[in-house]
Amino acid sequence: MKVPEERVSAATFEALKFEELAMPLFDQLYNFARWLTQDTAEAEDLVQETYTKALRGFSSFQLGTNFRAWMYRILRNSFLSSRTGLRTMVAIDGEADENLLPAESTTPESILIEQADRETVQQALADLPVPFREILLLCEVEEMSYQEISETLAIPMGTVMSRLFRARKALGGLVREKIKGGRHGV
Amino acid sequence: MACEHWGSKEYADRLSAYLDGELDPAEARALGAHLRECAACAANALEQVQMKRSVQLAGKRYSPRPEFRNRIAKAASTSSKRRPKSSWQWQILAVPALAVLIISLAVNFYGGRESARRQHVYSELADLHVSALASATPVDVVSTDRHTVKPWFQGKIPFSFNLPELQGTDFTLLGGRVTYLAQTPGAHLIYQVRKHEISVFIFQDRAFEARTLEHGGEGTASAPSGPVSALSFNVENWTQNGLRYFVLGDVGANDIEALSKLLHDAH
């Protein structure tokens, strides 16, 4: 009779689950990290750090809670404690959402963005303050619900809505500037 | 014609929530009805949808380098299969000798506890096996045809599984029934080999892990690795495709192993 071995420890069992859950999020986490850091090497470091921390903390992850929001939150917290992120943190702390509201304009920002080409919108997104950039990416690209965004960014639902509103206005303002700049430049 | 909502911040918020799929059904219906009647608001909504689309397209900009993706996938996979030797950066720092010592202690510590848990699950399964065979109707679907037995479980348990072709083997399928282990529904199949009955239990691994393992067995390998003896029965168990299999009977370990292999290879 064979003696049963400890074939797979509980920790390894968790790791198997982790791999199944975490790897499908890899591409989108990288895209988000790249947008946050604006740098390929930093984005890779950030993603690697996220997976390292997530695997290490996976045993504390509660089954039934939102794994995607949990991963994004780890990534974002890692970013905020990075050198680039620390600079961003100052911007978040120093600027209330109200102060980030762009000037009013007669042209709806949606029309401007609709008219702009993809590259212009990408440049405008890159120029947005991180709090606006990240919330737009989570809402429009990741198609997260307000609840998920609230969990990921650790902000109340009401702030999710108001920040999204301001982020869209801000993006419109930047696109407007770039379109105007482009026309002057021709 | 100007709409009463034009310029209203409250309406703008509601429209954004509507387009983001965040309004409750009643409010969404009301707003949808207004958009069908009001050309100005409909045009505004359409612009916002197009804006969302533009940001979505612009936002999907960066893809990871394949080699970076492979590196992380490999590390995650390695840490799954050989966690103590994985290449994650914090583990590189570990002194191998210390790791060996810690693993030995951990195995010894968990060994006793896991063994007790495993025995607890095995004894429950042995009870299910014996009580089913002692019952006047051991199986609820009586058939030797796997194509009859498998579909019978549809809608009765929250998963599906494959059963092996038994032609040319000593095994015969007698039928199946729904069973429960720690409030977890599963499939209980009964096979026969030389007038001995063998029970095969299949549970959802996730449900089993969450609800039962604290009181039951250990996390197991993805392939059968040899039957063990429990309460005068031989038992094999493994996980596969998110399902946890147990094969239990009073036959020899070779028969348990052979049936386990057939089940394992049926996927």
Chai-1 contact restraints between the chains, C-beta under 6 A:
chainA,res_idxA,chainB,res_idxB,connection_type,confidence,min_distance_angstrom,max_distance_angstrom,comment,restraint_id
A,M1,B,S229,contact,1.0,0.0,6.0,A-B,restraint_1
A,K2,B,G226,contact,1.0,0.0,6.0,A-B,restraint_2
A,P4,B,V228,contact,1.0,0.0,6.0,A-B,restraint_3
A,E6,B,V107,contact,1.0,0.0,6.0,A-B,restraint_4
A,E6,B,G111,contact,1.0,0.0,6.0,A-B,restraint_5
A,R7,B,T220,contact,1.0,0.0,6.0,A-B,restraint_6
A,R7,B,A221,contact,1.0,0.0,6.0,A-B,restraint_7
A,R7,B,S225,contact,1.0,0.0,6.0,A-B,restraint_8
A,V8,B,G219,contact,1.0,0.0,6.0,A-B,restraint_9
A,V8,B,A221,contact,1.0,0.0,6.0,A-B,restraint_10
A,A10,B,G219,contact,1.0,0.0,6.0,A-B,restraint_11
A,T12,B,R83,contact,1.0,0.0,6.0,A-B,restraint_12
A,F13,B,G219,contact,1.0,0.0,6.0,A-B,restraint_13
A,A15,B,S79,contact,1.0,0.0,6.0,A-B,restraint_14
A,A15,B,S80,contact,1.0,0.0,6.0,A-B,restraint_15
A,A15,B,R83,contact,1.0,0.0,6.0,A-B,restraint_16
A,L16,B,S80,contact,1.0,0.0,6.0,A-B,restraint_17
A,E19,B,A76,contact,1.0,0.0,6.0,A-B,restraint_18
A,E19,B,S80,contact,1.0,0.0,6.0,A-B,restraint_19
A,M23,B,A73,contact,1.0,0.0,6.0,A-B,restraint_20
A,Y30,B,P64,contact,1.0,0.0,6.0,A-B,restraint_21
A,N31,B,Y62,contact,1.0,0.0,6.0,A-B,restraint_22
A,R34,B,Y62,contact,1.0,0.0,6.0,A-B,restraint_23
A,E44,B,F68,contact,1.0,0.0,6.0,A-B,restraint_24
A,Y51,B,I72,contact,1.0,0.0,6.0,A-B,restraint_25
A,T52,B,W88,contact,1.0,0.0,6.0,A-B,restraint_26
A,L63,B,A210,contact,1.0,0.0,6.0,A-B,restraint_27
A,S110,B,E47,contact,1.0,0.0,6.0,A-B,restraint_28
A,S110,B,Q48,contact,1.0,0.0,6.0,A-B,restraint_29
A,S110,B,M51,contact,1.0,0.0,6.0,A-B,restraint_30
A,I111,B,E47,contact,1.0,0.0,6.0,A-B,restraint_31
A,I113,B,M51,contact,1.0,0.0,6.0,A-B,restraint_32
A,I113,B,S54,contact,1.0,0.0,6.0,A-B,restraint_33
A,E114,B,Q50,contact,1.0,0.0,6.0,A-B,restraint_34
A,R118,B,L57,contact,1.0,0.0,6.0,A-B,restraint_35
A,R118,B,A58,contact,1.0,0.0,6.0,A-B,restraint_36
A,V121,B,S54,contact,1.0,0.0,6.0,A-B,restraint_37
A,V121,B,A58,contact,1.0,0.0,6.0,A-B,restraint_38
A,Q122,B,A58,contact,1.0,0.0,6.0,A-B,restraint_39
A,Q122,B,R61,contact,1.0,0.0,6.0,A-B,restraint_40
A,L125,B,A58,contact,1.0,0.0,6.0,A-B,restraint_41
A,L136,B,V55,contact,1.0,0.0,6.0,A-B,restraint_42
A,L137,B,G59,contact,1.0,0.0,6.0,A-B,restraint_43
A,E140,B,K52,contact,1.0,0.0,6.0,A-B,restraint_44
A,E140,B,V55,contact,1.0,0.0,6.0,A-B,restraint_45
A,E140,B,Q56,contact,1.0,0.0,6.0,A-B,restraint_46
A,E140,B,G59,contact,1.0,0.0,6.0,A-B,restraint_47
A,V141,B,Q56,contact,1.0,0.0,6.0,A-B,restraint_48
A,V141,B,G59,contact,1.0,0.0,6.0,A-B,restraint_49
A,V141,B,K60,contact,1.0,0.0,6.0,A-B,restraint_50
A,Y146,B,E22,contact,1.0,0.0,6.0,A-B,restraint_51
